Amino acid sequence: MSVLSILLFVGIIVLTLLITYFSSKKTKSTSDFYTAGGGLTATQNGLAVAGDFMSAASFLGITGAISLIGFDGFYMSIGNLLGFLFLLYLIAEPMRNLGKYTLADMMTSRFKSNKVRGTAAASTLVISIFYMIAQLVGGGGLISLMLGIEYWLAVVIVGVLMTVYVIFGGMTATSWVQITKAILLLGGSFVLTFLVFSKFDFSIIQMFEQIKSASPFGEELANPGNKYSNGLDMLSLNIALVLGVAGLPHLLIRFFTVKDAVTARKSVVYSTWFIGAFFLMVVFLGFGATVFVGWDEIMAANPAGNLAAPMLALALGGDFLFAFISAVAFATILAVVSALVLTSASAFAHDIYGQIIKKGNITEKQQMKVARISSITVAIASILLALVAQNLNVAFLSVLALGIAASANLPVMLCTIYWKKFNATGAVTGMLVGLISSVILVLLSPNVWNPEPGAAILTGDPLFPLANPTIFTVPLGFLGAYLGTVLSANKQKADTGDFEEVLFKSNTGFGISAPEEH
């Protein structure tokens, strides 16, 4: 590893620690810790949302997937982008108007039920940990390659740093790390995309001509079906990508960092433009890696393709660009996992401990202490799981989290906002059915079981044929919400909450407190 690479890595760490240090001076209350006091502008939050979503899965995983399997890897980017439109029109405004700190706050704004709050918090923890594993796997592989250290040690380094950001800086530090990382990632991707496109004489036609001879798939690399030959599997993947975005807890809580619903909507518009530009560049990076790095070399470095982007930077820009892109990818991982740790900590400290165990009788000092302890616990659990999932594609791991989010959270959120007869039992049932069915079917899928030793986590024949079960689990989530409501309607007539009040607040924002001054 070159001295330049070490300096850039150290520079990223120092920069993020400085952000954390200055942010810690502003983090004096639970509102500061969980939502940065609601004081971010639309542009700032748009960059932070984009930073949340332009993760290791997006940069490393999707670039690698496109380089190895071509068009089928492109599904992962276009589906996510469409998901932001769904988020903009149906979720962003009601989420900001009904919630305070967490996803559970939004749901319990209608149902004053600890069962609903506890189930929503559990769902948040499971989704966040799944998504965090993806980032840690990508970060571990990258740092292991760059520093020449063992994978397990690299994962621990990332885990320790992300915990430091959350414990000391809270949402303010997390947001500004996200903003800084988003700017660096967009800039680095633009430079690398320009270099790739220039090698093709700025001709898309020439690019597609060259990739035909660079991959074992030949002409089929630019066609669908290289991985998802099963149409049902492909449809299920896209459902997870489009609907899952609207159920990701670490994205949803970003709407509490702005002052009102108008700013929340604007931030989604900004983030959609940023993410759209990024995913367009990722296509060039993926195909560029196939041609200029080589399909065999990408596979040899990492069977999942997670190192395709840094290897492309080395091939086209030498040691400096390689070091810069790797350092930016490292910052990407640190920023996203910090947001996930914060989301998990807030779900436990605010929802489970503060509201359920202590019944709201808890001081801000006590709640922040529990949040910091929770951050450490979540980080340790995620690190251990990431060590097991080393050989899985990080984009695939993120898709699993999206599928669970689409199945467990989205049906209940929509019913809470738009269905008058919906009740607390339906909310609990819907979340549990979506969550449990997703986890079980994922554990039985070909991504976990494979007859070939080393090809998946476990060796053996999968009991569930699809790589992604979302096409079944999203309807099951809605069905659980419906049946739970209908079957308990006679016993719990008063359990539907105040629908008119929720509908009014979700559309007007009446009663929402202003952000704190800083």
Secondary structure by P-SEA (a helix, b strand, c coil): ccaaaaaaaaaaaaaaaaaaaaaaaacccccccccccccccaaaaaaaaaaaacccccccaaaaaaaacccccaaaaaaaaaaaaaaacccaaaaaacccccaaaaaacccccaaaaaaaaaaaaaaaaaaaaaaaaaaaaaaaaaacccaaaaaaaaaaaaaaaaacccaaaaaaaaaaaaaaaaaaaaaaaaaaaaaacccaaaaaaaacccccccccccccccccccaaaaaaaaaaaaaaaaccccccccccccccaaaaaaaaaaaaaaaaaaaaaaaaaaaaaaccccaaaaaaacccccaaaaaaaaacccaaaaaaaaaaaaaaaaaaaaaaaaaaaaaacccccccccccccccaaaaaaaaaaaaaaaaaaaaaaaaaaccccaaaaaaaaaaaaacccaaaaaaacccccccaaaaaaaaaaaaaaaaaaaaaccccccccccccccccccccccccccccaaaaaaaaaaaaaaaacccccccccaaaaaaaaaaccccccccccc
